[in-house]
């Protein structure tokens, strides 16, 4: 069976922290994570420093990464418009450009200061930039499981926007619940529906959760056939643009626990657990600046 592919997300973990984490600490932490052997590393973002001041040093952090560490790990940078895409695309080591497209109009305006239709135009530009620079566009379906704003939501709305994105050439999509409003029942319903309707898409899942609810969500996603997970060490993180209390990411260690034995053990990825332990220990230096 296909092993689970993990995208480790220190960018998502750090972005909502207000005290600025020193650049040197970020570089050291990311170099430790690169040695673990994750499939991808969501390491930074090329967005307005006014919107996400914590990540204003992404280019400097990228320049400080060990060129010999984690060559099997693809680097992913988040962008919000063509300007950010061009900046990210100018860096050879970055492989994926991630754009947050929201099924919720309210959240799209909050997150990228654009409507859904305007954001689709941005995606078109980003896809063209990726094609010209040998990069891969990845789109997050934010608020993919519903939203706290009262905007209309159902699985057919999610499918409608998926079809539009696929029509632009997007083949990498991640279902995201953003504020943690997915449930095991919704995951089991929505993920198989979309992956069955759009078989030529590489689907992933980017969930947020309280620690108490995370195992149920992980199990539901595994049972639904998901093989690509976004997680963050110790479950740090959350979206500061949602204007809600931050809901942490699924903790990487919780996913590894779910894969360590029993029916899903054959899906466990081959990671350097000694490097993982070192990164776990150093994380306290990063997240307590």
C-alpha positions in Angstrom: 0.0 0.0 0.0 1.0 3.6 -0.6 2.9 5.2 2.3 1.6 8.4 3.9 3.3 11.6 2.6 3.7 14.3 5.3 4.0 18.0 4.7 5.5 19.4 7.8 4.2 23.0 8.3 6.5 25.2 10.5 5.2 28.2 8.5 1.6 27.6 9.7 2.9 27.0 13.2 4.9 30.2 13.3 2.7 32.7 11.4 0.3 33.6 14.3 3.0 34.1 16.9 3.3 37.8 17.7 6.8 38.1 19.3 9.2 37.9 16.4 11.2 34.6 16.3 14.8 35.4 15.4 15.8 34.5 11.9 18.7 32.4 13.1 16.3 30.3 15.2 14.0 29.7 12.2 17.0 28.7 10.1 18.3 26.2 12.6 14.8 24.7 13.2 14.1 24.3 9.5 17.5 22.7 8.9 16.6 20.2 11.7 13.3 19.4 10.1 14.9 19.0 6.6 17.0 16.1 8.1 13.8 14.2 9.2 12.9 13.3 5.6 9.4 14.7 5.2 7.9 14.7 1.7 7.4 18.5 1.8 8.3 21.4 4.1 5.9 24.3 4.2 8.7 26.7 5.3 7.6 30.3 4.7 5.5 32.7 2.8 5.9 35.6 0.3 3.0 37.8 1.4 2.7 41.3 2.7 4.8 41.7 5.9 2.0 43.9 7.2 -0.4 40.9 7.0 2.0 38.3 8.4 5.0 40.2 10.1 6.3 37.0 11.6 7.4 35.7 8.1 8.9 38.9 6.7 12.3 37.2 6.7 11.3 34.2 4.5 13.9 35.0 1.8 16.6 35.4 4.4 15.6 32.1 6.0 15.6 30.4 2.7 19.2 31.7 2.0 20.3 30.2 5.3 19.1 26.7 4.7 21.7 24.0 4.4 22.0 23.2 0.7 22.9 19.6 1.5 20.0 18.9 4.0 16.8 17.4 2.9 17.2 17.2 -0.8 14.4 14.6 -0.9 12.1 17.2 0.8 10.3 19.6 -1.5 10.0 23.2 -0.2 6.6 24.8 -0.3 6.0 28.6 0.0 2.6 30.3 0.5 1.8 33.2 -1.8 -1.4 35.4 -2.1 -1.0 37.0 -5.5 1.1 37.2 -8.6 3.7 39.4 -7.0 4.4 36.9 -4.3 4.4 34.1 -6.9 7.1 35.8 -8.9 9.2 36.4 -5.9 8.9 32.7 -4.7 9.4 31.4 -8.3 12.8 33.3 -8.4 14.2 30.9 -5.9 15.4 27.7 -7.4 15.0 25.5 -4.4 11.3 26.2 -3.9 9.2 23.5 -5.7 5.6 24.3 -4.7 3.7 27.5 -4.5 0.6 27.3 -2.3 -2.4 29.6 -2.7 -5.3 29.7 -0.1 -8.5 29.7 -2.0 -11.5 29.9 0.3 -14.9 28.4 -0.3 -16.1 31.1 2.0 -16.4 34.6 0.4 -16.0 36.2 3.8 -12.8 34.4 4.6 -11.4 35.0 1.2 -11.8 38.7 1.7 -10.2 38.5 5.2 -7.3 36.3 4.1 -6.3 37.8 0.7 -8.4 41.0 0.4 -10.0 39.6 -2.7 -13.3 38.0 -3.6 -13.5 34.4 -4.8 -13.8 35.5 -8.4 -10.9 37.8 -8.1 -9.0 35.0 -6.4 -9.7 32.7 -9.3 -8.1 35.3 -11.6 -5.1 35.3 -9.2 -4.9 31.5 -9.5 -4.8 31.7 -13.2 -1.9 34.1 -13.1 -0.1 31.9 -10.5 -0.5 28.8 -12.7 1.0 30.7 -15.6 4.0 31.8 -13.4 4.5 28.3 -12.2 4.5 26.9 -15.7 7.1 29.5 -16.8 9.4 28.8 -13.9 9.1 25.0 -13.5 7.1 25.2 -10.2 4.0 23.4 -9.1 0.9 25.2 -8.0 -0.9 23.8 -5.0 -4.3 25.3 -3.9 -5.8 24.9 -0.5 -9.6 24.7 -0.4 -9.9 26.8 2.8 -13.1 26.6 4.9 -13.6 23.4 2.9 -15.7 21.8 5.6 -17.9 24.9 6.4 -17.3 28.3 8.0 -18.2 30.3 11.1 -19.5 33.3 9.1 -22.8 32.0 7.9 -21.7 31.7 4.2 -23.5 29.0 2.3 -21.6 25.7 2.2 -22.2 22.2 0.9 -20.1 19.6 -0.9 -21.4 20.7 -4.3 -20.1 24.2 -3.8 -16.7 22.8 -2.9 -16.9 20.6 -6.1 -17.9 23.6 -8.2 -14.8 25.5 -7.3 -12.6 22.4 -7.5 -13.8 22.0 -11.1 -12.9 25.7 -11.9 -9.5 25.3 -10.4 -8.8 22.0 -12.3 -9.9 23.8 -15.5 -7.0 26.2 -14.9 -4.5 23.4 -14.7 -4.3 22.9 -10.9 -3.6 19.3 -10.1 -2.6 19.6 -6.4 -5.3 20.4 -3.9 -5.6 20.2 -0.2 -8.9 20.2 1.8 -8.5 22.6 4.7 -10.8 23.2 7.6 -8.9 26.4 8.7 -10.7 26.9 12.0 -11.1 23.3 12.9 -14.7 22.8 12.0 -14.3 19.5 10.2 -15.7 16.4 11.9 -14.9 12.7 11.3 -18.3 12.4 9.6 -17.7 15.3 7.3 -14.2 14.1 6.4 -15.6 10.6 5.5 -18.2 12.2 3.4 -16.3 15.0 1.6 -12.9 13.5 0.9 -14.1 10.3 -0.9 -16.6 12.4 -2.8 -14.1 14.8 -4.2 -11.3 12.3 -4.7 -13.7 10.2 -6.6 -15.1 13.0 -8.8 -11.6 14.4 -9.5 -9.4 11.4 -9.9 -6.5 13.2 -11.7 -5.9 15.5 -8.7 -3.3 14.7 -6.0 -5.5 15.3 -2.9 -4.2 16.2 0.5 -5.8 17.3 3.8 -4.9 20.2 6.0 -6.7 20.0 9.3 -6.8 22.0 12.5 -8.0 20.5 15.7 -7.9 20.5 19.5 -5.7 17.7 20.8 -8.8 15.9 22.1 -10.4 15.7 18.6 -7.3 15.1 16.5 -7.2 11.3 16.6 -10.8 11.0 15.4 -10.0 13.3 12.5 -6.8 11.5 11.6 -8.5 8.1 11.6 -11.4 9.4 9.5 -9.0 10.8 6.9 -7.1 7.5 6.8 -10.3 5.5 6.5 -11.4 7.8 3.7 -8.3 7.0 1.7 -6.2 10.1 2.3 -2.4 9.5 1.8 -1.2 13.1 2.1 -1.4 15.0 5.4 -0.3 18.5 6.5 0.8 18.5 10.1 2.9 20.6 12.5 5.2 19.5 15.2 3.4 19.7 18.6 0.3 21.0 16.9 1.3 24.6 17.0 -0.3 27.1 14.7 -3.5 28.4 13.3 -4.7 31.1 10.9 -4.4 34.7 12.3 -6.6 36.0 9.4 -9.7 34.1 10.5 -10.3 36.6 13.4 -11.1 33.7 15.7 -9.1 32.1 18.5 -6.3 30.2 16.8 -7.0 26.5 16.5 -3.8 24.5 16.3 -2.7 22.1 13.5 -2.9 18.4 13.7 0.2 17.5 15.6 2.7 15.5 13.5 3.4 13.2 16.5 -0.3 12.3 16.7 -0.3 11.2 13.0 2.8 9.2 13.6 1.2 7.5 16.6 -1.9 6.6 14.5 0.5 5.0 12.0 2.7 3.2 14.5 0.7 0.1 14.9 -2.5 -1.7 13.9 -4.3 -1.5 10.6 -2.4 1.6 9.3 1.1 0.5 10.2 2.0 -0.4 6.6 1.4 3.3 5.6 4.0 4.7 8.0 6.6 6.8 6.2 10.3 6.2 6.5 11.5 9.1 8.6 14.8 9.8 10.5 13.3 9.6 14.0 16.6 10.6 15.7 16.5 13.9 13.7 12.8 14.1 14.6 13.6 13.9 18.3 16.2 16.7 18.0 13.7 18.9 16.2 11.1 18.2 18.8 13.5 19.2 21.6 14.6 22.4 19.8 11.0 23.4 19.1 10.7 24.9 22.6 13.4 27.4 21.7 11.4 28.4 18.6 7.9 28.7 20.1 8.9 30.4 23.3 10.8 33.4 21.9 
